[in-house]
Structure formats: C-alpha cells, structure tokens
Amino acid sequence: MKAAGSAFQNIAGAATTLVRTGGCILERVVMNKRVASGVVTIYDNTAASGTKVGTITNAGTLLSDAPVDVDYGVACRTGLTVVTSAADDITVVYTPTL
C-alpha cells in the first residue's frame, strides 16, 4: 500500500458518517468535545455494519473536558464508517491508501 498523506473528517453530533470509501489507515480519533456516556463505533465498511474496528465509550461522569486522542494505526480495507451516539465533537484522522 502506498500512502497519499493524512486526511481528516470532523463529526459533530449523533450521526452515521461514511468517512472514506476504499482502503485507508485509521490513524487516530481525536475526541475534541466529549459527552458523558457517548459512544463512538468504528467500522471497516461503507455502512454501519460488518467488521468493527472498535468502540469508544465515554465515562458516565467526565473528569476533564480536555481533548483525548485514541490511537489506532490500523488498515481498513473496505471503507471507514463512524457512528456517534451523542453530541460529541470528534475528528477522525486517516491516511488514504492507493
């Protein structure tokens, strides 16, 4: 795989977001503004189903409002879809593969 340089997608609010169609490296998810008990689910797919990369669940009581980086560094072969359950503000950083 040849990397083309990093890209990003900001997601604010509860949504299902197709971040990328095709292969990429999911570098990290930056939790810019977290919401108590908010859940972020990441799929290697062009839909909110199939191979799950991971689930990030915020604590019921947040002790800090500072941004949090969740590092992944994993290859997604089909696509990259992110589902957010609350009014979190996140940035998904990925590197498209050619």
C-alpha positions in Angstrom: 0.0 0.0 0.0 1.3 3.4 -0.8 0.2 6.3 1.4 -1.1 9.5 -0.1 -0.9 11.7 3.1 -3.2 12.2 6.0 -6.8 13.4 5.7 -9.5 14.1 8.3 -13.2 14.3 8.9 -14.8 16.2 11.7 -18.1 14.8 13.1 -20.2 16.9 15.5 -23.4 15.3 16.9 -25.1 12.0 16.7 -24.7 10.6 13.2 -23.6 7.8 10.9 -20.8 9.1 8.8 -19.1 7.5 5.8 -15.6 8.9 6.2 -13.9 7.0 3.4 -14.8 4.6 0.6 -11.9 2.2 -0.1 -8.7 1.4 1.7 -7.1 3.6 4.4 -5.1 3.6 7.6 -7.2 4.8 10.5 -4.5 6.8 12.4 -6.5 8.1 15.3 -9.7 9.6 16.7 -9.5 12.9 18.5 -12.3 13.4 21.0 -12.5 17.2 20.8 -15.6 17.6 23.0 -16.8 14.5 24.8 -20.3 13.9 26.1 -20.9 11.7 29.2 -21.8 8.2 28.2 -21.4 9.0 24.5 -20.4 6.1 22.3 -18.3 6.1 19.0 -18.3 2.9 17.0 -15.9 2.5 14.0 -16.4 0.1 11.1 -14.2 -1.2 8.3 -17.1 -0.8 5.9 -19.1 1.7 3.8 -22.0 1.2 6.2 -22.6 0.9 10.0 -22.2 -2.9 9.9 -19.7 -5.6 9.2 -16.2 -5.6 10.6 -16.0 -3.5 13.7 -12.7 -1.8 14.3 -13.5 -0.5 17.8 -15.9 1.2 20.2 -15.0 4.2 22.3 -17.3 4.7 25.3 -17.1 7.9 27.4 -17.5 7.6 31.1 -20.8 8.4 32.7 -19.1 11.3 34.6 -16.4 13.1 32.7 -13.5 14.2 35.0 -12.0 16.5 32.3 -13.1 18.3 29.2 -9.6 18.2 27.6 -9.3 16.6 24.1 -8.4 12.9 24.1 -6.5 11.1 21.3 -7.4 7.4 20.7 -4.6 5.9 18.5 -5.4 3.1 16.1 -2.9 2.8 13.3 -4.9 0.0 11.6 -5.7 -0.7 8.0 -9.3 -0.5 6.8 -9.8 -2.3 3.5 -13.4 -1.7 2.6 -14.1 1.8 3.9 -14.4 3.7 7.1 -17.7 4.5 8.8 -18.1 6.1 12.2 -21.3 6.1 14.3 -21.7 8.6 17.1 -24.5 8.3 19.6 -24.3 11.8 21.2 -23.3 15.4 20.7 -19.6 14.5 20.8 -17.3 16.5 18.5 -14.6 14.2 17.1 -12.0 14.3 14.4 -11.2 11.1 12.5 -7.6 11.2 11.1 -6.8 8.7 8.4 -4.4 8.1 5.5 -5.9 7.1 2.2 -4.2 4.1 0.5 -3.8 3.8 -3.2 
